[in-house]
Amino acid sequence: MPALVLASTSPRRRELLARIGIVPARIAAPEADETPLKGERPQDYVVRLARAKALAVERAPDEVVLAGDTTVAVGRRILEKPADEADWRRMLDLLSGRRHRVWSGVCVVGTDGRPRVRAVDTIVAFKPLSTAEIDAYVASGEGMGKAGGYAIQGRAEAFVRFLSGSHSNVVGLPLFETRSLLTSAGIPLG
């Protein structure tokens, strides 16, 4: 039976996998340049990064590697992790009162060495955010270091007035598609 290697140090991804009964045999921190290419569409960006992260991890012949990448997009504009507080406030102001998409790329490299990749998107709409709400959220520190500057599994969930698609995708790993890819790569799931 193949062993699963999670090519991510994200505690959120480990927690999501645990929800469906998966505990990776080991965790690896992949090296990948996360700079978007000029004109790159958000869905192409996350697929490229997920594949690069999965292929960057050394894999034994009996191991399956799982990697993912998630970003927030307003139109074709990719909102990466905030660079600083001013960038964070700009992102929250941009998301205020409007719809955006959360894109994830998931890549599983099976024992055959073949990468299996999926792109998943979820539409999210925030309520209009007041300056006080943005100030309080920034003061919480919760969204720093997260794509789009927010964490739906925390305080920011109260900003969401509409969601269409996978909630787990917005957290950082679309479980339905991930489970399907792992099954196709020989990881037995109940």
KAJO-V513338 format. One record per backbone hydrogen bond with DSSP energy under -1.0 kcal/mol. CO is the residue of the C=O (numbers start at 1). NH is the residue of the N-H. If there is no record, write none. Layout:
co:CO nh:NH
co:CO nh:NH
This chain:
co:3 nh:64
co:4 nh:25
co:4 nh:26
co:5 nh:66
co:6 nh:8
co:6 nh:28
co:10 nh:14
co:11 nh:15
co:12 nh:16
co:13 nh:17
co:14 nh:18
co:15 nh:19
co:17 nh:20
co:17 nh:22
co:18 nh:21
co:26 nh:6
co:37 nh:40
co:41 nh:45
co:42 nh:46
co:43 nh:47
co:44 nh:48
co:45 nh:49
co:46 nh:50
co:47 nh:51
co:48 nh:52
co:49 nh:53
co:50 nh:54
co:51 nh:55
co:52 nh:56
co:60 nh:63
co:62 nh:3
co:64 nh:5
co:65 nh:109
co:66 nh:7
co:67 nh:107
co:69 nh:105
co:71 nh:103
co:72 nh:79
co:73 nh:101
co:74 nh:77
co:77 nh:74
co:79 nh:72
co:80 nh:148
co:84 nh:88
co:85 nh:89
co:86 nh:90
co:87 nh:91
co:88 nh:92
co:89 nh:93
co:90 nh:94
co:91 nh:95
co:92 nh:96
co:95 nh:98
co:98 nh:126
co:100 nh:124
co:101 nh:73
co:102 nh:122
co:103 nh:71
co:104 nh:120
co:105 nh:69
co:106 nh:118
co:107 nh:67
co:108 nh:116
co:109 nh:65
co:110 nh:113
co:114 nh:110
co:116 nh:108
co:118 nh:106
co:120 nh:104
co:122 nh:102
co:123 nh:164
co:124 nh:100
co:125 nh:161
co:125 nh:162
co:127 nh:97
co:130 nh:134
co:131 nh:135
co:132 nh:136
co:133 nh:137
co:134 nh:138
co:135 nh:139
co:136 nh:140
co:138 nh:141
co:143 nh:146
co:146 nh:149
co:151 nh:154
co:154 nh:157
co:155 nh:158
co:156 nh:159
co:157 nh:160
co:159 nh:127
co:162 nh:125
co:164 nh:123
co:166 nh:170
co:167 nh:171
co:168 nh:172
co:168 nh:173
co:174 nh:178
co:175 nh:179
co:176 nh:180
co:177 nh:181
co:178 nh:182
co:179 nh:183
co:180 nh:184
co:181 nh:185
co:182 nh:187
co:183 nh:186
